[in-house]
Amino acid sequence: MGTLGLLIVILGIVMPGMGGSRVFQQLRNIAPEVKVLLCSGYSIQGEADRLIGIGASGFIQKPFSLRSLEQSINDVLQSEEG
């Protein structure tokens, strides 16, 4: 478990105020070991792809089902073990 007691954060990319990119950078400064699953109603191309390139663990596109979310979370957590 990470510094903040978290294994994974599900982070929206487009948010009012502090956007997902800035939150991601701040989270990396505080707890670099925490896995970050990005989510957005937009495609992975663009900001999500850039964040994955610098360390985000995965991406899920909204809207998503509970089963898809569960699978994405499992994929991210299992990739940590492998």
Phi and psi restraints in degrees (range 20) as a CNS / XPLOR table:
assign (resid 1 and name C) (resid 2 and name N)
       (resid 2 and name CA) (resid 2 and name C) 1.0 -79.3 20.0 2
assign (resid 2 and name N) (resid 2 and name CA)
       (resid 2 and name C) (resid 3 and name N) 1.0 -179.6 20.0 2
assign (resid 2 and name C) (resid 3 and name N)
       (resid 3 and name CA) (resid 3 and name C) 1.0 -52.9 20.0 2
assign (resid 3 and name N) (resid 3 and name CA)
       (resid 3 and name C) (resid 4 and name N) 1.0 -41.1 20.0 2
assign (resid 3 and name C) (resid 4 and name N)
       (resid 4 and name CA) (resid 4 and name C) 1.0 -87.9 20.0 2
assign (resid 4 and name N) (resid 4 and name CA)
       (resid 4 and name C) (resid 5 and name N) 1.0 3.0 20.0 2
assign (resid 4 and name C) (resid 5 and name N)
       (resid 5 and name CA) (resid 5 and name C) 1.0 78.2 20.0 2
assign (resid 5 and name N) (resid 5 and name CA)
       (resid 5 and name C) (resid 6 and name N) 1.0 20.8 20.0 2
assign (resid 5 and name C) (resid 6 and name N)
       (resid 6 and name CA) (resid 6 and name C) 1.0 -115.2 20.0 2
assign (resid 6 and name N) (resid 6 and name CA)
       (resid 6 and name C) (resid 7 and name N) 1.0 146.0 20.0 2
assign (resid 6 and name C) (resid 7 and name N)
       (resid 7 and name CA) (resid 7 and name C) 1.0 -97.1 20.0 2
assign (resid 7 and name N) (resid 7 and name CA)
       (resid 7 and name C) (resid 8 and name N) 1.0 -35.9 20.0 2
assign (resid 7 and name C) (resid 8 and name N)
       (resid 8 and name CA) (resid 8 and name C) 1.0 -149.2 20.0 2
assign (resid 8 and name N) (resid 8 and name CA)
       (resid 8 and name C) (resid 9 and name N) 1.0 146.6 20.0 2
assign (resid 8 and name C) (resid 9 and name N)
       (resid 9 and name CA) (resid 9 and name C) 1.0 -122.3 20.0 2
assign (resid 9 and name N) (resid 9 and name CA)
       (resid 9 and name C) (resid 10 and name N) 1.0 131.9 20.0 2
assign (resid 9 and name C) (resid 10 and name N)
       (resid 10 and name CA) (resid 10 and name C) 1.0 -97.8 20.0 2
assign (resid 10 and name N) (resid 10 and name CA)
       (resid 10 and name C) (resid 11 and name N) 1.0 115.0 20.0 2
assign (resid 10 and name C) (resid 11 and name N)
       (resid 11 and name CA) (resid 11 and name C) 1.0 -119.1 20.0 2
assign (resid 11 and name N) (resid 11 and name CA)
       (resid 11 and name C) (resid 12 and name N) 1.0 122.1 20.0 2
assign (resid 11 and name C) (resid 12 and name N)
       (resid 12 and name CA) (resid 12 and name C) 1.0 -72.6 20.0 2
assign (resid 12 and name N) (resid 12 and name CA)
       (resid 12 and name C) (resid 13 and name N) 1.0 145.1 20.0 2
assign (resid 12 and name C) (resid 13 and name N)
       (resid 13 and name CA) (resid 13 and name C) 1.0 -86.0 20.0 2
assign (resid 13 and name N) (resid 13 and name CA)
       (resid 13 and name C) (resid 14 and name N) 1.0 -41.7 20.0 2
assign (resid 13 and name C) (resid 14 and name N)
       (resid 14 and name CA) (resid 14 and name C) 1.0 -103.0 20.0 2
assign (resid 14 and name N) (resid 14 and name CA)
       (resid 14 and name C) (resid 15 and name N) 1.0 111.5 20.0 2
assign (resid 14 and name C) (resid 15 and name N)
       (resid 15 and name CA) (resid 15 and name C) 1.0 -140.8 20.0 2
assign (resid 15 and name N) (resid 15 and name CA)
       (resid 15 and name C) (resid 16 and name N) 1.0 151.7 20.0 2
assign (resid 15 and name C) (resid 16 and name N)
       (resid 16 and name CA) (resid 16 and name C) 1.0 -69.9 20.0 2
assign (resid 16 and name N) (resid 16 and name CA)
       (resid 16 and name C) (resid 17 and name N) 1.0 152.1 20.0 2
assign (resid 16 and name C) (resid 17 and name N)
       (resid 17 and name CA) (resid 17 and name C) 1.0 77.5 20.0 2
assign (resid 17 and name N) (resid 17 and name CA)
       (resid 17 and name C) (resid 18 and name N) 1.0 -112.2 20.0 2
assign (resid 17 and name C) (resid 18 and name N)
       (resid 18 and name CA) (resid 18 and name C) 1.0 -84.0 20.0 2
assign (resid 18 and name N) (resid 18 and name CA)
       (resid 18 and name C) (resid 19 and name N) 1.0 112.7 20.0 2
assign (resid 18 and name C) (resid 19 and name N)
       (resid 19 and name CA) (resid 19 and name C) 1.0 -70.4 20.0 2
assign (resid 19 and name N) (resid 19 and name CA)
       (resid 19 and name C) (resid 20 and name N) 1.0 169.0 20.0 2
assign (resid 19 and name C) (resid 20 and name N)
       (resid 20 and name CA) (resid 20 and name C) 1.0 -59.1 20.0 2
assign (resid 20 and name N) (resid 20 and name CA)
       (resid 20 and name C) (resid 21 and name N) 1.0 -36.2 20.0 2
assign (resid 20 and name C) (resid 21 and name N)
       (resid 21 and name CA) (resid 21 and name C) 1.0 -63.0 20.0 2
assign (resid 21 and name N) (resid 21 and name CA)
       (resid 21 and name C) (resid 22 and name N) 1.0 -44.1 20.0 2
assign (resid 21 and name C) (resid 22 and name N)
       (resid 22 and name CA) (resid 22 and name C) 1.0 -68.8 20.0 2
assign (resid 22 and name N) (resid 22 and name CA)
       (resid 22 and name C) (resid 23 and name N) 1.0 -40.6 20.0 2
assign (resid 22 and name C) (resid 23 and name N)
       (resid 23 and name CA) (resid 23 and name C) 1.0 -60.6 20.0 2
assign (resid 23 and name N) (resid 23 and name CA)
       (resid 23 and name C) (resid 24 and name N) 1.0 -43.5 20.0 2
assign (resid 23 and name C) (resid 24 and name N)
       (resid 24 and name CA) (resid 24 and name C) 1.0 -57.3 20.0 2
assign (resid 24 and name N) (resid 24 and name CA)
       (resid 24 and name C) (resid 25 and name N) 1.0 -46.5 20.0 2
assign (resid 24 and name C) (resid 25 and name N)
       (resid 25 and name CA) (resid 25 and name C) 1.0 -62.8 20.0 2
assign (resid 25 and name N) (resid 25 and name CA)
       (resid 25 and name C) (resid 26 and name N) 1.0 -42.9 20.0 2
assign (resid 25 and name C) (resid 26 and name N)
       (resid 26 and name CA) (resid 26 and name C) 1.0 -64.4 20.0 2
assign (resid 26 and name N) (resid 26 and name CA)
       (resid 26 and name C) (resid 27 and name N) 1.0 -41.8 20.0 2
assign (resid 26 and name C) (resid 27 and name N)
       (resid 27 and name CA) (resid 27 and name C) 1.0 -62.1 20.0 2
assign (resid 27 and name N) (resid 27 and name CA)
       (resid 27 and name C) (resid 28 and name N) 1.0 -41.3 20.0 2
assign (resid 27 and name C) (resid 28 and name N)
       (resid 28 and name CA) (resid 28 and name C) 1.0 -61.2 20.0 2
assign (resid 28 and name N) (resid 28 and name CA)
       (resid 28 and name C) (resid 29 and name N) 1.0 -36.2 20.0 2
assign (resid 28 and name C) (resid 29 and name N)
       (resid 29 and name CA) (resid 29 and name C) 1.0 -68.7 20.0 2
assign (resid 29 and name N) (resid 29 and name CA)
       (resid 29 and name C) (resid 30 and name N) 1.0 -36.8 20.0 2
assign (resid 29 and name C) (resid 30 and name N)
       (resid 30 and name CA) (resid 30 and name C) 1.0 -82.8 20.0 2
assign (resid 30 and name N) (resid 30 and name CA)
       (resid 30 and name C) (resid 31 and name N) 1.0 -45.9 20.0 2
assign (resid 30 and name C) (resid 31 and name N)
       (resid 31 and name CA) (resid 31 and name C) 1.0 -145.0 20.0 2
assign (resid 31 and name N) (resid 31 and name CA)
       (resid 31 and name C) (resid 32 and name N) 1.0 78.4 20.0 2
assign (resid 31 and name C) (resid 32 and name N)
       (resid 32 and name CA) (resid 32 and name C) 1.0 -62.4 20.0 2
assign (resid 32 and name N) (resid 32 and name CA)
       (resid 32 and name C) (resid 33 and name N) 1.0 -19.5 20.0 2
assign (resid 32 and name C) (resid 33 and name N)
       (resid 33 and name CA) (resid 33 and name C) 1.0 -83.7 20.0 2
assign (resid 33 and name N) (resid 33 and name CA)
       (resid 33 and name C) (resid 34 and name N) 1.0 -12.1 20.0 2
assign (resid 33 and name C) (resid 34 and name N)
       (resid 34 and name CA) (resid 34 and name C) 1.0 -71.4 20.0 2
assign (resid 34 and name N) (resid 34 and name CA)
       (resid 34 and name C) (resid 35 and name N) 1.0 131.5 20.0 2
assign (resid 34 and name C) (resid 35 and name N)
       (resid 35 and name CA) (resid 35 and name C) 1.0 -75.7 20.0 2
assign (resid 35 and name N) (resid 35 and name CA)
       (resid 35 and name C) (resid 36 and name N) 1.0 140.1 20.0 2
assign (resid 35 and name C) (resid 36 and name N)
       (resid 36 and name CA) (resid 36 and name C) 1.0 -122.6 20.0 2
assign (resid 36 and name N) (resid 36 and name CA)
       (resid 36 and name C) (resid 37 and name N) 1.0 118.7 20.0 2
assign (resid 36 and name C) (resid 37 and name N)
       (resid 37 and name CA) (resid 37 and name C) 1.0 -100.5 20.0 2
assign (resid 37 and name N) (resid 37 and name CA)
       (resid 37 and name C) (resid 38 and name N) 1.0 115.0 20.0 2
assign (resid 37 and name C) (resid 38 and name N)
       (resid 38 and name CA) (resid 38 and name C) 1.0 -81.9 20.0 2
assign (resid 38 and name N) (resid 38 and name CA)
       (resid 38 and name C) (resid 39 and name N) 1.0 146.7 20.0 2
assign (resid 38 and name C) (resid 39 and name N)
       (resid 39 and name CA) (resid 39 and name C) 1.0 -139.1 20.0 2
assign (resid 39 and name N) (resid 39 and name CA)
       (resid 39 and name C) (resid 40 and name N) 1.0 144.3 20.0 2
assign (resid 39 and name C) (resid 40 and name N)
       (resid 40 and name CA) (resid 40 and name C) 1.0 -161.8 20.0 2
assign (resid 40 and name N) (resid 40 and name CA)
       (resid 40 and name C) (resid 41 and name N) 1.0 154.6 20.0 2
assign (resid 40 and name C) (resid 41 and name N)
       (resid 41 and name CA) (resid 41 and name C) 1.0 -81.5 20.0 2
assign (resid 41 and name N) (resid 41 and name CA)
       (resid 41 and name C) (resid 42 and name N) 1.0 -9.9 20.0 2
assign (resid 41 and name C) (resid 42 and name N)
       (resid 42 and name CA) (resid 42 and name C) 1.0 -94.5 20.0 2
assign (resid 42 and name N) (resid 42 and name CA)
       (resid 42 and name C) (resid 43 and name N) 1.0 167.1 20.0 2
assign (resid 42 and name C) (resid 43 and name N)
       (resid 43 and name CA) (resid 43 and name C) 1.0 -71.5 20.0 2
assign (resid 43 and name N) (resid 43 and name CA)
       (resid 43 and name C) (resid 44 and name N) 1.0 169.4 20.0 2
assign (resid 43 and name C) (resid 44 and name N)
       (resid 44 and name CA) (resid 44 and name C) 1.0 -68.8 20.0 2
assign (resid 44 and name N) (resid 44 and name CA)
       (resid 44 and name C) (resid 45 and name N) 1.0 -21.8 20.0 2
assign (resid 44 and name C) (resid 45 and name N)
       (resid 45 and name CA) (resid 45 and name C) 1.0 -64.6 20.0 2
assign (resid 45 and name N) (resid 45 and name CA)
       (resid 45 and name C) (resid 46 and name N) 1.0 140.5 20.0 2
assign (resid 45 and name C) (resid 46 and name N)
       (resid 46 and name CA) (resid 46 and name C) 1.0 101.1 20.0 2
assign (resid 46 and name N) (resid 46 and name CA)
       (resid 46 and name C) (resid 47 and name N) 1.0 -128.5 20.0 2
assign (resid 46 and name C) (resid 47 and name N)
       (resid 47 and name CA) (resid 47 and name C) 1.0 -62.0 20.0 2
assign (resid 47 and name N) (resid 47 and name CA)
       (resid 47 and name C) (resid 48 and name N) 1.0 -41.9 20.0 2
assign (resid 47 and name C) (resid 48 and name N)
       (resid 48 and name CA) (resid 48 and name C) 1.0 -62.2 20.0 2
assign (resid 48 and name N) (resid 48 and name CA)
       (resid 48 and name C) (resid 49 and name N) 1.0 -44.8 20.0 2
assign (resid 48 and name C) (resid 49 and name N)
       (resid 49 and name CA) (resid 49 and name C) 1.0 -61.2 20.0 2
assign (resid 49 and name N) (resid 49 and name CA)
       (resid 49 and name C) (resid 50 and name N) 1.0 -40.4 20.0 2
assign (resid 49 and name C) (resid 50 and name N)
       (resid 50 and name CA) (resid 50 and name C) 1.0 -63.5 20.0 2
assign (resid 50 and name N) (resid 50 and name CA)
       (resid 50 and name C) (resid 51 and name N) 1.0 -43.2 20.0 2
assign (resid 50 and name C) (resid 51 and name N)
       (resid 51 and name CA) (resid 51 and name C) 1.0 -67.9 20.0 2
assign (resid 51 and name N) (resid 51 and name CA)
       (resid 51 and name C) (resid 52 and name N) 1.0 -35.9 20.0 2
assign (resid 51 and name C) (resid 52 and name N)
       (resid 52 and name CA) (resid 52 and name C) 1.0 -64.4 20.0 2
assign (resid 52 and name N) (resid 52 and name CA)
       (resid 52 and name C) (resid 53 and name N) 1.0 -37.5 20.0 2
assign (resid 52 and name C) (resid 53 and name N)
       (resid 53 and name CA) (resid 53 and name C) 1.0 -63.1 20.0 2
assign (resid 53 and name N) (resid 53 and name CA)
       (resid 53 and name C) (resid 54 and name N) 1.0 -23.8 20.0 2
assign (resid 53 and name C) (resid 54 and name N)
       (resid 54 and name CA) (resid 54 and name C) 1.0 -110.4 20.0 2
assign (resid 54 and name N) (resid 54 and name CA)
       (resid 54 and name C) (resid 55 and name N) 1.0 14.9 20.0 2
assign (resid 54 and name C) (resid 55 and name N)
       (resid 55 and name CA) (resid 55 and name C) 1.0 128.3 20.0 2
assign (resid 55 and name N) (resid 55 and name CA)
       (resid 55 and name C) (resid 56 and name N) 1.0 -7.0 20.0 2
assign (resid 55 and name C) (resid 56 and name N)
       (resid 56 and name CA) (resid 56 and name C) 1.0 -64.7 20.0 2
assign (resid 56 and name N) (resid 56 and name CA)
       (resid 56 and name C) (resid 57 and name N) 1.0 149.4 20.0 2
assign (resid 56 and name C) (resid 57 and name N)
       (resid 57 and name CA) (resid 57 and name C) 1.0 -89.9 20.0 2
assign (resid 57 and name N) (resid 57 and name CA)
       (resid 57 and name C) (resid 58 and name N) 1.0 -20.3 20.0 2
assign (resid 57 and name C) (resid 58 and name N)
       (resid 58 and name CA) (resid 58 and name C) 1.0 -178.2 20.0 2
assign (resid 58 and name N) (resid 58 and name CA)
       (resid 58 and name C) (resid 59 and name N) 1.0 178.9 20.0 2
assign (resid 58 and name C) (resid 59 and name N)
       (resid 59 and name CA) (resid 59 and name C) 1.0 -145.5 20.0 2
assign (resid 59 and name N) (resid 59 and name CA)
       (resid 59 and name C) (resid 60 and name N) 1.0 139.6 20.0 2
assign (resid 59 and name C) (resid 60 and name N)
       (resid 60 and name CA) (resid 60 and name C) 1.0 -134.0 20.0 2
assign (resid 60 and name N) (resid 60 and name CA)
       (resid 60 and name C) (resid 61 and name N) 1.0 133.3 20.0 2
assign (resid 60 and name C) (resid 61 and name N)
       (resid 61 and name CA) (resid 61 and name C) 1.0 -91.8 20.0 2
assign (resid 61 and name N) (resid 61 and name CA)
       (resid 61 and name C) (resid 62 and name N) 1.0 134.4 20.0 2
assign (resid 61 and name C) (resid 62 and name N)
       (resid 62 and name CA) (resid 62 and name C) 1.0 -81.3 20.0 2
assign (resid 62 and name N) (resid 62 and name CA)
       (resid 62 and name C) (resid 63 and name N) 1.0 150.6 20.0 2
assign (resid 62 and name C) (resid 63 and name N)
       (resid 63 and name CA) (resid 63 and name C) 1.0 -75.2 20.0 2
assign (resid 63 and name N) (resid 63 and name CA)
       (resid 63 and name C) (resid 64 and name N) 1.0 148.6 20.0 2
assign (resid 63 and name C) (resid 64 and name N)
       (resid 64 and name CA) (resid 64 and name C) 1.0 -129.9 20.0 2
assign (resid 64 and name N) (resid 64 and name CA)
       (resid 64 and name C) (resid 65 and name N) 1.0 155.2 20.0 2
assign (resid 64 and name C) (resid 65 and name N)
       (resid 65 and name CA) (resid 65 and name C) 1.0 -85.2 20.0 2
assign (resid 65 and name N) (resid 65 and name CA)
       (resid 65 and name C) (resid 66 and name N) 1.0 163.5 20.0 2
assign (resid 65 and name C) (resid 66 and name N)
       (resid 66 and name CA) (resid 66 and name C) 1.0 -60.4 20.0 2
assign (resid 66 and name N) (resid 66 and name CA)
       (resid 66 and name C) (resid 67 and name N) 1.0 -39.2 20.0 2
assign (resid 66 and name C) (resid 67 and name N)
       (resid 67 and name CA) (resid 67 and name C) 1.0 -63.7 20.0 2
assign (resid 67 and name N) (resid 67 and name CA)
       (resid 67 and name C) (resid 68 and name N) 1.0 -42.2 20.0 2
assign (resid 67 and name C) (resid 68 and name N)
       (resid 68 and name CA) (resid 68 and name C) 1.0 -64.1 20.0 2
assign (resid 68 and name N) (resid 68 and name CA)
       (resid 68 and name C) (resid 69 and name N) 1.0 -41.0 20.0 2
assign (resid 68 and name C) (resid 69 and name N)
       (resid 69 and name CA) (resid 69 and name C) 1.0 -63.1 20.0 2
assign (resid 69 and name N) (resid 69 and name CA)
       (resid 69 and name C) (resid 70 and name N) 1.0 -45.1 20.0 2
assign (resid 69 and name C) (resid 70 and name N)
       (resid 70 and name CA) (resid 70 and name C) 1.0 -59.4 20.0 2
assign (resid 70 and name N) (resid 70 and name CA)
       (resid 70 and name C) (resid 71 and name N) 1.0 -44.3 20.0 2
assign (resid 70 and name C) (resid 71 and name N)
       (resid 71 and name CA) (resid 71 and name C) 1.0 -64.2 20.0 2
assign (resid 71 and name N) (resid 71 and name CA)
       (resid 71 and name C) (resid 72 and name N) 1.0 -42.8 20.0 2
assign (resid 71 and name C) (resid 72 and name N)
       (resid 72 and name CA) (resid 72 and name C) 1.0 -63.6 20.0 2
assign (resid 72 and name N) (resid 72 and name CA)
       (resid 72 and name C) (resid 73 and name N) 1.0 -42.2 20.0 2
assign (resid 72 and name C) (resid 73 and name N)
       (resid 73 and name CA) (resid 73 and name C) 1.0 -62.6 20.0 2
assign (resid 73 and name N) (resid 73 and name CA)
       (resid 73 and name C) (resid 74 and name N) 1.0 -46.8 20.0 2
assign (resid 73 and name C) (resid 74 and name N)
       (resid 74 and name CA) (resid 74 and name C) 1.0 -60.4 20.0 2
assign (resid 74 and name N) (resid 74 and name CA)
       (resid 74 and name C) (resid 75 and name N) 1.0 -43.0 20.0 2
assign (resid 74 and name C) (resid 75 and name N)
       (resid 75 and name CA) (resid 75 and name C) 1.0 -58.4 20.0 2
assign (resid 75 and name N) (resid 75 and name CA)
       (resid 75 and name C) (resid 76 and name N) 1.0 -45.5 20.0 2
assign (resid 75 and name C) (resid 76 and name N)
       (resid 76 and name CA) (resid 76 and name C) 1.0 -64.9 20.0 2
assign (resid 76 and name N) (resid 76 and name CA)
       (resid 76 and name C) (resid 77 and name N) 1.0 -45.1 20.0 2
assign (resid 76 and name C) (resid 77 and name N)
       (resid 77 and name CA) (resid 77 and name C) 1.0 -68.4 20.0 2
assign (resid 77 and name N) (resid 77 and name CA)
       (resid 77 and name C) (resid 78 and name N) 1.0 -36.3 20.0 2
assign (resid 77 and name C) (resid 78 and name N)
       (resid 78 and name CA) (resid 78 and name C) 1.0 -70.9 20.0 2
assign (resid 78 and name N) (resid 78 and name CA)
       (resid 78 and name C) (resid 79 and name N) 1.0 -32.2 20.0 2
assign (resid 78 and name C) (resid 79 and name N)
       (resid 79 and name CA) (resid 79 and name C) 1.0 -65.7 20.0 2
assign (resid 79 and name N) (resid 79 and name CA)
       (resid 79 and name C) (resid 80 and name N) 1.0 -25.8 20.0 2
assign (resid 79 and name C) (resid 80 and name N)
       (resid 80 and name CA) (resid 80 and name C) 1.0 -66.4 20.0 2
assign (resid 80 and name N) (resid 80 and name CA)
       (resid 80 and name C) (resid 81 and name N) 1.0 -37.3 20.0 2
assign (resid 80 and name C) (resid 81 and name N)
       (resid 81 and name CA) (resid 81 and name C) 1.0 -76.6 20.0 2
assign (resid 81 and name N) (resid 81 and name CA)
       (resid 81 and name C) (resid 82 and name N) 1.0 -29.6 20.0 2
